Amino acid sequence: MVIAEKILRTKDVLRDREYTTSINIADFPTYFNPTFKSKADVTVSENLITAEGNAYVEFAVAVGKQLGIFKDREDELETVLFFKNQLRG
């Protein structure tokens, strides 16, 4: 029951905003409008960041960008390479 109540309270979070998800939205027709589903791995829409389940590094970078933690684009790319284990030192 607690999960159902949380879902009901968050029902309008997406409103008419673009979003990304890896779940089958057909299973939740009252919560997801297929018109706004993005094909991108990560979508930033207003103050909401959504991502595919396997795009956790990209999601974290999008959060970092919104928080302004990167010095520049090079710093951002270095972070991505580090967390994807592609930065060899």
PyMOL Python script that loads the backbone (N, CA, C, O; Angstrom):
from pymol import cmd

cmd.read_pdbstr("""\
ATOM      1  N   MET A   1       0.816  -1.209   0.000  1.00  0.00           N
ATOM      2  CA  MET A   1       0.000   0.000   0.000  1.00  0.00           C
ATOM      3  C   MET A   1       0.852   1.262   0.000  1.00  0.00           C
ATOM      4  O   MET A   1       0.493   2.248  -0.645  1.00  0.00           O
ATOM      5  N   VAL A   2       1.971   1.248   0.710  1.00  0.00           N
ATOM      6  CA  VAL A   2       2.832   2.426   0.783  1.00  0.00           C
ATOM      7  C   VAL A   2       3.371   2.771  -0.603  1.00  0.00           C
ATOM      8  O   VAL A   2       3.406   3.946  -0.969  1.00  0.00           O
ATOM      9  N   ILE A   3       3.790   1.778  -1.378  1.00  0.00           N
ATOM     10  CA  ILE A   3       4.300   2.019  -2.726  1.00  0.00           C
ATOM     11  C   ILE A   3       3.209   2.618  -3.601  1.00  0.00           C
ATOM     12  O   ILE A   3       3.466   3.568  -4.341  1.00  0.00           O
ATOM     13  N   ALA A   4       2.006   2.083  -3.529  1.00  0.00           N
ATOM     14  CA  ALA A   4       0.893   2.606  -4.329  1.00  0.00           C
ATOM     15  C   ALA A   4       0.603   4.064  -3.975  1.00  0.00           C
ATOM     16  O   ALA A   4       0.320   4.869  -4.862  1.00  0.00           O
ATOM     17  N   GLU A   5       0.670   4.409  -2.696  1.00  0.00           N
ATOM     18  CA  GLU A   5       0.431   5.785  -2.274  1.00  0.00           C
ATOM     19  C   GLU A   5       1.509   6.717  -2.815  1.00  0.00           C
ATOM     20  O   GLU A   5       1.203   7.830  -3.241  1.00  0.00           O
ATOM     21  N   LYS A   6       2.760   6.281  -2.806  1.00  0.00           N
ATOM     22  CA  LYS A   6       3.851   7.099  -3.345  1.00  0.00           C
ATOM     23  C   LYS A   6       3.665   7.314  -4.843  1.00  0.00           C
ATOM     24  O   LYS A   6       3.886   8.416  -5.345  1.00  0.00           O
ATOM     25  N   ILE A   7       3.264   6.276  -5.550  1.00  0.00           N
ATOM     26  CA  ILE A   7       3.038   6.397  -6.989  1.00  0.00           C
ATOM     27  C   ILE A   7       1.914   7.392  -7.257  1.00  0.00           C
ATOM     28  O   ILE A   7       2.027   8.222  -8.159  1.00  0.00           O
ATOM     29  N   LEU A   8       0.849   7.321  -6.496  1.00  0.00           N
ATOM     30  CA  LEU A   8      -0.265   8.249  -6.686  1.00  0.00           C
ATOM     31  C   LEU A   8       0.167   9.690  -6.453  1.00  0.00           C
ATOM     32  O   LEU A   8      -0.281  10.590  -7.163  1.00  0.00           O
ATOM     33  N   ARG A   9       1.032   9.921  -5.469  1.00  0.00           N
ATOM     34  CA  ARG A   9       1.493  11.282  -5.186  1.00  0.00           C
ATOM     35  C   ARG A   9       2.435  11.803  -6.260  1.00  0.00           C
ATOM     36  O   ARG A   9       2.514  13.014  -6.467  1.00  0.00           O
ATOM     37  N   THR A  10       3.144  10.929  -6.940  1.00  0.00           N
ATOM     38  CA  THR A  10       4.099  11.361  -7.957  1.00  0.00           C
ATOM     39  C   THR A  10       3.525  11.278  -9.366  1.00  0.00           C
ATOM     40  O   THR A  10       4.248  11.483 -10.340  1.00  0.00           O
ATOM     41  N   LYS A  11       2.282  10.990  -9.479  1.00  0.00           N
ATOM     42  CA  LYS A  11       1.628  10.793 -10.771  1.00  0.00           C
ATOM     43  C   LYS A  11       1.836  11.952 -11.739  1.00  0.00           C
ATOM     44  O   LYS A  11       2.027  11.725 -12.933  1.00  0.00           O
ATOM     45  N   ASP A  12       1.804  13.172 -11.255  1.00  0.00           N
ATOM     46  CA  ASP A  12       1.894  14.336 -12.139  1.00  0.00           C
ATOM     47  C   ASP A  12       3.307  14.904 -12.258  1.00  0.00           C
ATOM     48  O   ASP A  12       3.483  15.989 -12.813  1.00  0.00           O
ATOM     49  N   VAL A  13       4.311  14.199 -11.751  1.00  0.00           N
ATOM     50  CA  VAL A  13       5.673  14.712 -11.796  1.00  0.00           C
ATOM     51  C   VAL A  13       6.109  14.970 -13.230  1.00  0.00           C
ATOM     52  O   VAL A  13       6.746  15.988 -13.503  1.00  0.00           O
ATOM     53  N   LEU A  14       5.783  14.080 -14.142  1.00  0.00           N
ATOM     54  CA  LEU A  14       6.212  14.245 -15.529  1.00  0.00           C
ATOM     55  C   LEU A  14       5.363  15.248 -16.294  1.00  0.00           C
ATOM     56  O   LEU A  14       5.816  15.833 -17.278  1.00  0.00           O
ATOM     57  N   ARG A  15       4.128  15.445 -15.840  1.00  0.00           N
ATOM     58  CA  ARG A  15       3.211  16.354 -16.529  1.00  0.00           C
ATOM     59  C   ARG A  15       3.383  16.220 -18.035  1.00  0.00           C
ATOM     60  O   ARG A  15       3.252  15.131 -18.592  1.00  0.00           O
ATOM     61  N   ASP A  16       3.673  17.321 -18.675  1.00  0.00           N
ATOM     62  CA  ASP A  16       3.907  17.311 -20.120  1.00  0.00           C
ATOM     63  C   ASP A  16       5.371  17.628 -20.388  1.00  0.00           C
ATOM     64  O   ASP A  16       5.692  18.512 -21.182  1.00  0.00           O
ATOM     65  N   ARG A  17       6.253  16.897 -19.720  1.00  0.00           N
ATOM     66  CA  ARG A  17       7.694  17.108 -19.853  1.00  0.00           C
ATOM     67  C   ARG A  17       8.332  15.907 -20.537  1.00  0.00           C
ATOM     68  O   ARG A  17       7.878  14.771 -20.397  1.00  0.00           O
ATOM     69  N   GLU A  18       9.384  16.188 -21.271  1.00  0.00           N
ATOM     70  CA  GLU A  18      10.137  15.106 -21.902  1.00  0.00           C
ATOM     71  C   GLU A  18      10.835  14.301 -20.802  1.00  0.00           C
ATOM     72  O   GLU A  18      11.272  14.867 -19.800  1.00  0.00           O
ATOM     73  N   TYR A  19      10.939  12.992 -20.989  1.00  0.00           N
ATOM     74  CA  TYR A  19      11.558  12.118 -19.995  1.00  0.00           C
ATOM     75  C   TYR A  19      12.217  10.930 -20.686  1.00  0.00           C
ATOM     76  O   TYR A  19      11.934  10.628 -21.845  1.00  0.00           O
ATOM     77  N   THR A  20      13.095  10.269 -19.954  1.00  0.00           N
ATOM     78  CA  THR A  20      13.737   9.040 -20.393  1.00  0.00           C
ATOM     79  C   THR A  20      13.457   7.970 -19.351  1.00  0.00           C
ATOM     80  O   THR A  20      13.469   8.248 -18.152  1.00  0.00           O
ATOM     81  N   THR A  21      13.207   6.758 -19.800  1.00  0.00           N
ATOM     82  CA  THR A  21      13.016   5.642 -18.880  1.00  0.00           C
ATOM     83  C   THR A  21      13.341   4.342 -19.596  1.00  0.00           C
ATOM     84  O   THR A  21      13.264   4.255 -20.822  1.00  0.00           O
ATOM     85  N   SER A  22      13.701   3.346 -18.821  1.00  0.00           N
ATOM     86  CA  SER A  22      13.952   2.032 -19.412  1.00  0.00           C
ATOM     87  C   SER A  22      12.826   1.052 -19.089  1.00  0.00           C
ATOM     88  O   SER A  22      12.876  -0.113 -19.484  1.00  0.00           O
ATOM     89  N   ILE A  23      11.819   1.527 -18.373  1.00  0.00           N
ATOM     90  CA  ILE A  23      10.705   0.630 -18.071  1.00  0.00           C
ATOM     91  C   ILE A  23       9.705   0.626 -19.233  1.00  0.00           C
ATOM     92  O   ILE A  23       9.712   1.519 -20.080  1.00  0.00           O
ATOM     93  N   ASN A  24       8.877  -0.363 -19.250  1.00  0.00           N
ATOM     94  CA  ASN A  24       7.842  -0.459 -20.277  1.00  0.00           C
ATOM     95  C   ASN A  24       6.699   0.484 -19.890  1.00  0.00           C
ATOM     96  O   ASN A  24       5.914   0.182 -18.991  1.00  0.00           O
ATOM     97  N   ILE A  25       6.615   1.614 -20.569  1.00  0.00           N
ATOM     98  CA  ILE A  25       5.618   2.623 -20.192  1.00  0.00           C
ATOM     99  C   ILE A  25       4.196   2.146 -20.457  1.00  0.00           C
ATOM    100  O   ILE A  25       3.252   2.694 -19.890  1.00  0.00           O
ATOM    101  N   ALA A  26       4.026   1.149 -21.297  1.00  0.00           N
ATOM    102  CA  ALA A  26       2.685   0.618 -21.559  1.00  0.00           C
ATOM    103  C   ALA A  26       2.090  -0.014 -20.301  1.00  0.00           C
ATOM    104  O   ALA A  26       0.872  -0.132 -20.173  1.00  0.00           O
ATOM    105  N   ASP A  27       2.960  -0.417 -19.376  1.00  0.00           N
ATOM    106  CA  ASP A  27       2.485  -0.998 -18.114  1.00  0.00           C
ATOM    107  C   ASP A  27       1.943   0.062 -17.156  1.00  0.00           C
ATOM    108  O   ASP A  27       1.276  -0.271 -16.177  1.00  0.00           O
ATOM    109  N   PHE A  28       2.225   1.336 -17.432  1.00  0.00           N
ATOM    110  CA  PHE A  28       1.813   2.430 -16.559  1.00  0.00           C
ATOM    111  C   PHE A  28       1.188   3.553 -17.382  1.00  0.00           C
ATOM    112  O   PHE A  28       1.714   4.665 -17.387  1.00  0.00           O
ATOM    113  N   PRO A  29       0.091   3.297 -18.072  1.00  0.00           N
ATOM    114  CA  PRO A  29      -0.471   4.283 -19.012  1.00  0.00           C
ATOM    115  C   PRO A  29      -0.945   5.583 -18.366  1.00  0.00           C
ATOM    116  O   PRO A  29      -0.987   6.611 -19.041  1.00  0.00           O
ATOM    117  N   THR A  30      -1.298   5.571 -17.100  1.00  0.00           N
ATOM    118  CA  THR A  30      -1.768   6.810 -16.472  1.00  0.00           C
ATOM    119  C   THR A  30      -0.623   7.683 -15.975  1.00  0.00           C
ATOM    120  O   THR A  30      -0.841   8.829 -15.582  1.00  0.00           O
ATOM    121  N   TYR A  31       0.597   7.150 -15.988  1.00  0.00           N
ATOM    122  CA  TYR A  31       1.734   7.897 -15.463  1.00  0.00           C
ATOM    123  C   TYR A  31       2.682   8.402 -16.538  1.00  0.00           C
ATOM    124  O   TYR A  31       3.393   9.384 -16.325  1.00  0.00           O
ATOM    125  N   PHE A  32       2.701   7.746 -17.685  1.00  0.00           N
ATOM    126  CA  PHE A  32       3.643   8.103 -18.743  1.00  0.00           C
ATOM    127  C   PHE A  32       2.906   8.425 -20.033  1.00  0.00           C
ATOM    128  O   PHE A  32       2.108   7.624 -20.519  1.00  0.00           O
ATOM    129  N   ASN A  33       3.173   9.587 -20.577  1.00  0.00           N
ATOM    130  CA  ASN A  33       2.619   9.971 -21.867  1.00  0.00           C
ATOM    131  C   ASN A  33       3.671   9.631 -22.918  1.00  0.00           C
ATOM    132  O   ASN A  33       4.745  10.233 -22.927  1.00  0.00           O
ATOM    133  N   PRO A  34       3.385   8.681 -23.800  1.00  0.00           N
ATOM    134  CA  PRO A  34       4.382   8.265 -24.789  1.00  0.00           C
ATOM    135  C   PRO A  34       4.834   9.394 -25.717  1.00  0.00           C
ATOM    136  O   PRO A  34       5.911   9.306 -26.307  1.00  0.00           O
ATOM    137  N   THR A  35       4.048  10.427 -25.854  1.00  0.00           N
ATOM    138  CA  THR A  35       4.399  11.562 -26.700  1.00  0.00           C
ATOM    139  C   THR A  35       5.689  12.236 -26.229  1.00  0.00           C
ATOM    140  O   THR A  35       6.446  12.758 -27.047  1.00  0.00           O
ATOM    141  N   PHE A  36       5.942  12.229 -24.935  1.00  0.00           N
ATOM    142  CA  PHE A  36       7.078  12.942 -24.367  1.00  0.00           C
ATOM    143  C   PHE A  36       8.279  12.047 -24.056  1.00  0.00           C
ATOM    144  O   PHE A  36       9.264  12.521 -23.490  1.00  0.00           O
ATOM    145  N   LYS A  37       8.213  10.763 -24.414  1.00  0.00           N
ATOM    146  CA  LYS A  37       9.329   9.842 -24.145  1.00  0.00           C
ATOM    147  C   LYS A  37      10.488  10.161 -25.087  1.00  0.00           C
ATOM    148  O   LYS A  37      10.325  10.190 -26.307  1.00  0.00           O
ATOM    149  N   SER A  38      11.643  10.396 -24.507  1.00  0.00           N
ATOM    150  CA  SER A  38      12.842  10.722 -25.264  1.00  0.00           C
ATOM    151  C   SER A  38      13.585   9.447 -25.633  1.00  0.00           C
ATOM    152  O   SER A  38      13.464   8.428 -24.953  1.00  0.00           O
ATOM    153  N   LYS A  39      14.342   9.509 -26.700  1.00  0.00           N
ATOM    154  CA  LYS A  39      15.188   8.381 -27.093  1.00  0.00           C
ATOM    155  C   LYS A  39      16.606   8.542 -26.548  1.00  0.00           C
ATOM    156  O   LYS A  39      17.448   7.662 -26.729  1.00  0.00           O
ATOM    157  N   ALA A  40      16.866   9.657 -25.888  1.00  0.00           N
ATOM    158  CA  ALA A  40      18.188   9.917 -25.319  1.00  0.00           C
ATOM    159  C   ALA A  40      18.407   9.065 -24.068  1.00  0.00           C
ATOM    160  O   ALA A  40      17.450   8.640 -23.420  1.00  0.00           O
ATOM    161  N   ASP A  41      19.673   8.823 -23.737  1.00  0.00           N
ATOM    162  CA  ASP A  41      19.996   8.083 -22.520  1.00  0.00           C
ATOM    163  C   ASP A  41      19.640   8.876 -21.270  1.00  0.00           C
ATOM    164  O   ASP A  41      19.239   8.305 -20.256  1.00  0.00           O
ATOM    165  N   VAL A  42      19.789  10.199 -21.347  1.00  0.00           N
ATOM    166  CA  VAL A  42      19.499  11.090 -20.227  1.00  0.00           C
ATOM    167  C   VAL A  42      18.718  12.285 -20.756  1.00  0.00           C
ATOM    168  O   VAL A  42      19.019  12.812 -21.827  1.00  0.00           O
ATOM    169  N   THR A  43      17.711  12.707 -19.995  1.00  0.00           N
ATOM    170  CA  THR A  43      16.922  13.871 -20.377  1.00  0.00           C
ATOM    171  C   THR A  43      16.832  14.820 -19.188  1.00  0.00           C
ATOM    172  O   THR A  43      16.495  14.413 -18.076  1.00  0.00           O
ATOM    173  N   VAL A  44      17.138  16.085 -19.440  1.00  0.00           N
ATOM    174  CA  VAL A  44      16.976  17.128 -18.429  1.00  0.00           C
ATOM    175  C   VAL A  44      15.797  17.983 -18.877  1.00  0.00           C
ATOM    176  O   VAL A  44      15.824  18.586 -19.950  1.00  0.00           O
ATOM    177  N   SER A  45      14.772  18.028 -18.046  1.00  0.00           N
ATOM    178  CA  SER A  45      13.567  18.789 -18.350  1.00  0.00           C
ATOM    179  C   SER A  45      13.197  19.604 -17.121  1.00  0.00           C
ATOM    180  O   SER A  45      12.749  19.062 -16.111  1.00  0.00           O
ATOM    181  N   GLU A  46      13.390  20.902 -17.220  1.00  0.00           N
ATOM    182  CA  GLU A  46      13.194  21.800 -16.078  1.00  0.00           C
ATOM    183  C   GLU A  46      14.099  21.334 -14.941  1.00  0.00           C
ATOM    184  O   GLU A  46      15.315  21.262 -15.117  1.00  0.00           O
ATOM    185  N   ASN A  47      13.536  21.021 -13.793  1.00  0.00           N
ATOM    186  CA  ASN A  47      14.335  20.570 -12.649  1.00  0.00           C
ATOM    187  C   ASN A  47      14.292  19.051 -12.475  1.00  0.00           C
ATOM    188  O   ASN A  47      14.582  18.546 -11.390  1.00  0.00           O
ATOM    189  N   LEU A  48      13.935  18.321 -13.529  1.00  0.00           N
ATOM    190  CA  LEU A  48      13.825  16.869 -13.469  1.00  0.00           C
ATOM    191  C   LEU A  48      14.849  16.239 -14.406  1.00  0.00           C
ATOM    192  O   LEU A  48      14.932  16.599 -15.580  1.00  0.00           O
ATOM    193  N   ILE A  49      15.629  15.294 -13.876  1.00  0.00           N
ATOM    194  CA  ILE A  49      16.594  14.556 -14.683  1.00  0.00           C
ATOM    195  C   ILE A  49      16.180  13.095 -14.661  1.00  0.00           C
ATOM    196  O   ILE A  49      16.048  12.496 -13.593  1.00  0.00           O
ATOM    197  N   THR A  50      15.975  12.518 -15.851  1.00  0.00           N
ATOM    198  CA  THR A  50      15.603  11.117 -15.964  1.00  0.00           C
ATOM    199  C   THR A  50      16.610  10.420 -16.861  1.00  0.00           C
ATOM    200  O   THR A  50      17.267  11.059 -17.683  1.00  0.00           O
ATOM    201  N   ALA A  51      16.732   9.092 -16.699  1.00  0.00           N
ATOM    202  CA  ALA A  51      17.728   8.359 -17.478  1.00  0.00           C
ATOM    203  C   ALA A  51      17.337   6.902 -17.634  1.00  0.00           C
ATOM    204  O   ALA A  51      16.531   6.366 -16.873  1.00  0.00           O
ATOM    205  N   GLU A  52      17.931   6.274 -18.645  1.00  0.00           N
ATOM    206  CA  GLU A  52      17.833   4.833 -18.796  1.00  0.00           C
ATOM    207  C   GLU A  52      18.509   4.210 -17.582  1.00  0.00           C
ATOM    208  O   GLU A  52      19.419   4.805 -17.004  1.00  0.00           O
ATOM    209  N   GLY A  53      18.077   3.031 -17.198  1.00  0.00           N
ATOM    210  CA  GLY A  53      18.640   2.374 -16.021  1.00  0.00           C
ATOM    211  C   GLY A  53      20.130   2.109 -16.112  1.00  0.00           C
ATOM    212  O   GLY A  53      20.822   2.123 -15.094  1.00  0.00           O
ATOM    213  N   ASN A  54      20.636   1.869 -17.311  1.00  0.00           N
ATOM    214  CA  ASN A  54      22.059   1.572 -17.450  1.00  0.00           C
ATOM    215  C   ASN A  54      22.898   2.812 -17.755  1.00  0.00           C
ATOM    216  O   ASN A  54      24.092   2.690 -18.032  1.00  0.00           O
ATOM    217  N   ALA A  55      22.309   3.980 -17.710  1.00  0.00           N
ATOM    218  CA  ALA A  55      23.024   5.231 -17.989  1.00  0.00           C
ATOM    219  C   ALA A  55      23.327   5.976 -16.696  1.00  0.00           C
ATOM    220  O   ALA A  55      23.147   7.191 -16.616  1.00  0.00           O
ATOM    221  N   TYR A  56      23.789   5.245 -15.683  1.00  0.00           N
ATOM    222  CA  TYR A  56      23.998   5.860 -14.376  1.00  0.00           C
ATOM    223  C   TYR A  56      25.166   6.850 -14.371  1.00  0.00           C
ATOM    224  O   TYR A  56      25.120   7.841 -13.642  1.00  0.00           O
ATOM    225  N   VAL A  57      26.205   6.604 -15.165  1.00  0.00           N
ATOM    226  CA  VAL A  57      27.310   7.557 -15.230  1.00  0.00           C
ATOM    227  C   VAL A  57      26.831   8.845 -15.895  1.00  0.00           C
ATOM    228  O   VAL A  57      27.101   9.943 -15.408  1.00  0.00           O
ATOM    229  N   GLU A  58      26.130   8.700 -16.994  1.00  0.00           N
ATOM    230  CA  GLU A  58      25.608   9.862 -17.705  1.00  0.00           C
ATOM    231  C   GLU A  58      24.625  10.639 -16.838  1.00  0.00           C
ATOM    232  O   GLU A  58      24.588  11.869 -16.877  1.00  0.00           O
ATOM    233  N   PHE A  59      23.823   9.909 -16.051  1.00  0.00           N
ATOM    234  CA  PHE A  59      22.881  10.545 -15.125  1.00  0.00           C
ATOM    235  C   PHE A  59      23.646  11.369 -14.086  1.00  0.00           C
ATOM    236  O   PHE A  59      23.297  12.517 -13.813  1.00  0.00           O
ATOM    237  N   ALA A  60      24.689  10.770 -13.511  1.00  0.00           N
ATOM    238  CA  ALA A  60      25.479  11.470 -12.498  1.00  0.00           C
ATOM    239  C   ALA A  60      26.141  12.716 -13.084  1.00  0.00           C
ATOM    240  O   ALA A  60      26.213  13.752 -12.423  1.00  0.00           O
ATOM    241  N   VAL A  61      26.621  12.618 -14.310  1.00  0.00           N
ATOM    242  CA  VAL A  61      27.241  13.777 -14.967  1.00  0.00           C
ATOM    243  C   VAL A  61      26.197  14.869 -15.205  1.00  0.00           C
ATOM    244  O   VAL A  61      26.485  16.052 -15.018  1.00  0.00           O
ATOM    245  N   ALA A  62      24.989  14.481 -15.615  1.00  0.00           N
ATOM    246  CA  ALA A  62      23.919  15.472 -15.824  1.00  0.00           C
ATOM    247  C   ALA A  62      23.588  16.185 -14.519  1.00  0.00           C
ATOM    248  O   ALA A  62      23.361  17.395 -14.515  1.00  0.00           O
ATOM    249  N   VAL A  63      23.558  15.450 -13.418  1.00  0.00           N
ATOM    250  CA  VAL A  63      23.322  16.071 -12.110  1.00  0.00           C
ATOM    251  C   VAL A  63      24.464  17.034 -11.790  1.00  0.00           C
ATOM    252  O   VAL A  63      24.230  18.159 -11.349  1.00  0.00           O
ATOM    253  N   GLY A  64      25.699  16.584 -12.015  1.00  0.00           N
ATOM    254  CA  GLY A  64      26.859  17.435 -11.772  1.00  0.00           C
ATOM    255  C   GLY A  64      26.835  18.709 -12.604  1.00  0.00           C
ATOM    256  O   GLY A  64      27.191  19.782 -12.116  1.00  0.00           O
ATOM    257  N   LYS A  65      26.416  18.592 -13.859  1.00  0.00           N
ATOM    258  CA  LYS A  65      26.321  19.772 -14.724  1.00  0.00           C
ATOM    259  C   LYS A  65      25.286  20.751 -14.183  1.00  0.00           C
ATOM    260  O   LYS A  65      25.514  21.961 -14.175  1.00  0.00           O
ATOM    261  N   GLN A  66      24.145  20.227 -13.730  1.00  0.00           N
ATOM    262  CA  GLN A  66      23.107  21.101 -13.183  1.00  0.00           C
ATOM    263  C   GLN A  66      23.583  21.793 -11.906  1.00  0.00           C
ATOM    264  O   GLN A  66      23.174  22.915 -11.610  1.00  0.00           O
ATOM    265  N   LEU A  67      24.448  21.117 -11.156  1.00  0.00           N
ATOM    266  CA  LEU A  67      24.982  21.699  -9.923  1.00  0.00           C
ATOM    267  C   LEU A  67      26.203  22.576 -10.171  1.00  0.00           C
ATOM    268  O   LEU A  67      26.684  23.251  -9.261  1.00  0.00           O
ATOM    269  N   GLY A  68      26.701  22.564 -11.396  1.00  0.00           N
ATOM    270  CA  GLY A  68      27.843  23.395 -11.751  1.00  0.00           C
ATOM    271  C   GLY A  68      29.152  22.943 -11.135  1.00  0.00           C
ATOM    272  O   GLY A  68      29.981  23.783 -10.785  1.00  0.00           O
ATOM    273  N   ILE A  69      29.368  21.629 -10.988  1.00  0.00           N
ATOM    274  CA  ILE A  69      30.581  21.155 -10.312  1.00  0.00           C
ATOM    275  C   ILE A  69      31.786  20.994 -11.238  1.00  0.00           C
ATOM    276  O   ILE A  69      32.906  20.817 -10.759  1.00  0.00           O
ATOM    277  N   PHE A  70      31.577  21.052 -12.551  1.00  0.00           N
ATOM    278  CA  PHE A  70      32.691  20.881 -13.475  1.00  0.00           C
ATOM    279  C   PHE A  70      33.309  22.239 -13.811  1.00  0.00           C
ATOM    280  O   PHE A  70      32.605  23.228 -14.020  1.00  0.00           O
ATOM    281  N   LYS A  71      34.651  22.259 -13.859  1.00  0.00           N
ATOM    282  CA  LYS A  71      35.356  23.499 -14.200  1.00  0.00           C
ATOM    283  C   LYS A  71      35.101  23.874 -15.657  1.00  0.00           C
ATOM    284  O   LYS A  71      34.896  25.042 -15.987  1.00  0.00           O
ATOM    285  N   ASP A  72      35.117  22.868 -16.513  1.00  0.00           N
ATOM    286  CA  ASP A  72      34.934  23.087 -17.946  1.00  0.00           C
ATOM    287  C   ASP A  72      34.573  21.756 -18.602  1.00  0.00           C
ATOM    288  O   ASP A  72      34.429  20.737 -17.927  1.00  0.00           O
ATOM    289  N   ARG A  73      34.433  21.780 -19.907  1.00  0.00           N
ATOM    290  CA  ARG A  73      34.047  20.559 -20.652  1.00  0.00           C
ATOM    291  C   ARG A  73      35.096  19.465 -20.485  1.00  0.00           C
ATOM    292  O   ARG A  73      34.744  18.288 -20.406  1.00  0.00           O
ATOM    293  N   GLU A  74      36.368  19.826 -20.430  1.00  0.00           N
ATOM    294  CA  GLU A  74      37.434  18.846 -20.248  1.00  0.00           C
ATOM    295  C   GLU A  74      37.294  18.124 -18.905  1.00  0.00           C
ATOM    296  O   GLU A  74      37.477  16.909 -18.830  1.00  0.00           O
ATOM    297  N   ASP A  75      36.974  18.865 -17.858  1.00  0.00           N
ATOM    298  CA  ASP A  75      36.757  18.279 -16.535  1.00  0.00           C
ATOM    299  C   ASP A  75      35.593  17.291 -16.573  1.00  0.00           C
ATOM    300  O   ASP A  75      35.661  16.212 -15.985  1.00  0.00           O
ATOM    301  N   GLU A  76      34.533  17.671 -17.266  1.00  0.00           N
ATOM    302  CA  GLU A  76      33.364  16.789 -17.407  1.00  0.00           C
ATOM    303  C   GLU A  76      33.746  15.496 -18.144  1.00  0.00           C
ATOM    304  O   GLU A  76      33.398  14.402 -17.700  1.00  0.00           O
ATOM    305  N   LEU A  77      34.451  15.625 -19.256  1.00  0.00           N
ATOM    306  CA  LEU A  77      34.847  14.446 -20.037  1.00  0.00           C
ATOM    307  C   LEU A  77      35.804  13.552 -19.258  1.00  0.00           C
ATOM    308  O   LEU A  77      35.722  12.327 -19.354  1.00  0.00           O
ATOM    309  N   GLU A  78      36.698  14.141 -18.499  1.00  0.00           N
ATOM    310  CA  GLU A  78      37.620  13.359 -17.673  1.00  0.00           C
ATOM    311  C   GLU A  78      36.845  12.551 -16.631  1.00  0.00           C
ATOM    312  O   GLU A  78      37.185  11.400 -16.354  1.00  0.00           O
ATOM    313  N   THR A  79      35.820  13.146 -16.067  1.00  0.00           N
ATOM    314  CA  THR A  79      34.988  12.447 -15.092  1.00  0.00           C
ATOM    315  C   THR A  79      34.282  11.254 -15.729  1.00  0.00           C
ATOM    316  O   THR A  79      34.250  10.169 -15.149  1.00  0.00           O
ATOM    317  N   VAL A  80      33.722  11.448 -16.909  1.00  0.00           N
ATOM    318  CA  VAL A  80      33.053  10.354 -17.621  1.00  0.00           C
ATOM    319  C   VAL A  80      34.042   9.228 -17.902  1.00  0.00           C
ATOM    320  O   VAL A  80      33.741   8.062 -17.646  1.00  0.00           O
ATOM    321  N   LEU A  81      35.210   9.561 -18.420  1.00  0.00           N
ATOM    322  CA  LEU A  81      36.213   8.538 -18.729  1.00  0.00           C
ATOM    323  C   LEU A  81      36.659   7.788 -17.480  1.00  0.00           C
ATOM    324  O   LEU A  81      36.856   6.574 -17.519  1.00  0.00           O
ATOM    325  N   PHE A  82      36.816   8.504 -16.379  1.00  0.00           N
ATOM    326  CA  PHE A  82      37.209   7.868 -15.123  1.00  0.00           C
ATOM    327  C   PHE A  82      36.165   6.838 -14.682  1.00  0.00           C
ATOM    328  O   PHE A  82      36.511   5.701 -14.364  1.00  0.00           O
ATOM    329  N   PHE A  83      34.904   7.233 -14.664  1.00  0.00           N
ATOM    330  CA  PHE A  83      33.875   6.330 -14.175  1.00  0.00           C
ATOM    331  C   PHE A  83      33.516   5.221 -15.169  1.00  0.00           C
ATOM    332  O   PHE A  83      32.886   4.233 -14.789  1.00  0.00           O
ATOM    333  N   LYS A  84      33.898   5.370 -16.398  1.00  0.00           N
ATOM    334  CA  LYS A  84      33.713   4.293 -17.374  1.00  0.00           C
ATOM    335  C   LYS A  84      34.986   3.457 -17.487  1.00  0.00           C
ATOM    336  O   LYS A  84      35.128   2.631 -18.388  1.00  0.00           O
ATOM    337  N   ASN A  85      35.901   3.690 -16.555  1.00  0.00           N
ATOM    338  CA  ASN A  85      37.151   2.934 -16.463  1.00  0.00           C
ATOM    339  C   ASN A  85      37.965   3.016 -17.760  1.00  0.00           C
ATOM    340  O   ASN A  85      38.596   2.041 -18.167  1.00  0.00           O
ATOM    341  N   GLN A  86      37.943   4.185 -18.400  1.00  0.00           N
ATOM    342  CA  GLN A  86      38.675   4.386 -19.637  1.00  0.00           C
ATOM    343  C   GLN A  86      39.811   5.372 -19.483  1.00  0.00           C
ATOM    344  O   GLN A  86      40.485   5.711 -20.455  1.00  0.00           O
ATOM    345  N   LEU A  87      40.024   5.831 -18.267  1.00  0.00           N
ATOM    346  CA  LEU A  87      41.084   6.799 -18.002  1.00  0.00           C
ATOM    347  C   LEU A  87      42.261   6.020 -17.408  1.00  0.00           C
ATOM    348  O   LEU A  87      42.212   5.574 -16.262  1.00  0.00           O
ATOM    349  N   ARG A  88      43.270   5.873 -18.176  1.00  0.00           N
ATOM    350  CA  ARG A  88      44.456   5.142 -17.733  1.00  0.00           C
ATOM    351  C   ARG A  88      45.556   6.143 -17.383  1.00  0.00           C
ATOM    352  O   ARG A  88      45.850   7.048 -18.165  1.00  0.00           O
ATOM    353  N   GLY A  89      46.150   5.982 -16.230  1.00  0.00           N
ATOM    354  CA  GLY A  89      47.145   6.955 -15.814  1.00  0.00           C
ATOM    355  C   GLY A  89      48.511   6.448 -15.655  1.00  0.00           C
ATOM    356  O   GLY A  89      49.415   7.207 -15.306  1.00  0.00           O
TER     357      GLY A  89
END
""", "prot")
cmd.dss("prot")
cmd.show_as("cartoon", "prot")
cmd.util.cbc("prot")
cmd.orient("prot")
